[in-house]
Amino acid sequence: MEERQQNDVNEFNRLYKEMDDLYHDIALKLGLSDSALTIFYAICELGDGCLQKDICGQSFCSKQTINSSIRKLEREGTVYLRRGKGKNMHIYLTEQGREFVENRIRPAMGMEVQAFLELTPGERSELLRLTGKYLEHFRERERRM
């Protein structure tokens, strides 16, 4: 691979890791683990009472990681579980959890939206299109490994 191409790949990976670190920093500022932040984000997006398996599917986190984190949040009094059909577990926010989400999680999500909206509509579309295209090509090569 040509040096310029390798430098571009390295820069893309660095930016990806920097974004991941930014979410980690947000989690720390909120007093959360990365997986707890992921769970609260997912509940905000999927709705109160969402399924644990849907949180796993949306977050690309392992079932074990999400389950352990949900159990910890349950002990802390921010979520509770209710069994659905079969093995399905629905995740609900407690009153304490709802207050935390409204006062801490939604403002963090708002920062994301504000930053995204600082891009022009064309830039937003292009970012999404190119990131999706990159993931498609990368996933295709991963499948052939």
N, C-alpha and C positions, 0 to 999 in steps of 0.2 A: 504494500500500500504506500502510496506517495505520502511524503511528510506532511504536506498541507492537509490532505484528507484525514490523516491520523490526528493532527492537531484539532481539526474540526470535530471529530468524534470525541476526543478528550474534552474539548470545551463543552460539547453537548452533555456529556456525562457529568462534568463539573457543575453545570447549571442544574441538572436533575438532582444531584446530591445537595446542592445549596438550597433548592426548594424543599427537599425532604428535611434538611436541617432547620429551615424556617418553621415548618410545621412542628418539629420537635421542640423548638424554642417556645412556640405558642403553647404547646401542651405543658411545658414546664412552668410557664408564667401562670397558667390556669391551675397548677397543682395536679396535673393529670399525667398518666402514662400516655404514650403515643396511641396505644390501642383504645384507651378510654376516650381520648379525643375522637378517634375514628368512630367509635360507637355513638357518641353524642351527635356527631355530624350526620351519621347515617339515620339516626332517629329523626333528626330535623328534616332530612330529605325524604325518608320513606314514610314517616308518620309514626306517632305513638302507637304502640301495639304491633310494630313490625316484627317480622320473624328473624330469629337469630341467623338462619341460613341465608336470608336476604342481606343481612349486614355482612356476612362473610363474602357473598357474591359481589356486593358492591365495593367492598374495601380491598378485596384480594388478599385478605388475611386468613390465616388458617382457622379452622373450627376450634381447635384447642386454644389458640391465643384469644379469640373473641369470647369463648366460653369462660375462660379464666378471668378475663377482664370484667365480663358481665357479673360473674359471681362476686368479684371484689366490689363493684359498684352497688350490687345488691346489699352486701354487708355494710357499706357506707350509707345506705338509705337513699340513694338517688334513683334507683330503678327497682322494679319488681318483675317477676316472671309469672306468666300464666300459661298453662299447657293448652295447646290447641288440638287439632286433629292429629292423631298418630304421635309422632315424636316432636312435632312442631312446638317450639316455645316462642311465645309472644313476649316482647320486651316493652314495658310501660315505664314512663317516668313517674316518680312519686312527686308530691308537692315540692319537696326540696329539690328534686331533679328538674322540675319545670322551672323553678326560680333560677337555678344554676344555668340552665340552657338559655333562658331569656336574658339574664344579666351578663353572662360570660361567653357562651358559645355563639349565639346569634351575632353579637358585635364582632367576634372574630370572623365569622362567615361574611359579615358585611365588609370587612377589610378586603377580603378576596374579591368580592363583587366590585368594590370601588376601584381596586387596582386593575381589574379586568376591563372596566368601563373607561379607564384612561387610554386604552387602545382604541383606535378608530374601529368602526364596524368592519371595515375591510381587513384590518390587522387581526381582529378577533377571529374572523372567518378563516383567514390564512393560517393562523396559529393552530386552530382546531384541525383544519384540513391536513396540514403538513405533519402535525403530531400523530394524527390517525394513520396517515400514510406510512410514516416511519414505523409505528407499532405493527402495522400489517406486514410490512416487509421483514421486520425483525422476528415477529412471531412465526412467519413462514420458514425462515431459516432455522429457528429453534426447533421446529417440528421435524426438520430433516436431520437433526443431530444424531 
